[in-house]
């Protein structure tokens, strides 16, 4: 049931992003990053057009759902709450 709820939440976030960049972050309660994505999205649309706006929306959605920005997704960096791959897990250290 939790996985289905997560899917519904992500779908709602994606619909929100189609109306305003940063909507998914605002729905998560992350006001400052959400507002920043909204402002940058509007500026990017004016300068780069719909492609730039789409990139800002995709970054906002990715940050909201995975905890990593698009740049970190492509670099393969861990999210803030994930341990790095080369760091030993806490369970391994306890042994």
C-alpha positions, 0 to 999 in steps of 0.5 A: 500500500505504501508503494502505491501511495508513493506512486500517487504522490509522485504523479501529483507532483509531476502534474504540479510541475506541469503548471509551475516549476518547483511545485513538487518541492513546494508540496514537500514543504521545501519552500526556499528551494521550491521558490528558487526553482519557480523564479529560475524556471520563469527566467529560464523560459524567458531566456532559453524558451521551453527547453530551459523551462523543462530542464528546471522542472525536471530538476525540481521533480528529480530533487523532490522524488530522489533527493538528488538533482539532475546533475548529481543523477548523471554524476552518480553522486549519492543523495544527502541522506545516502551513504557514499558507495565507498563508505562502509555501512554502519552494520559492517562497522559494528561487526 
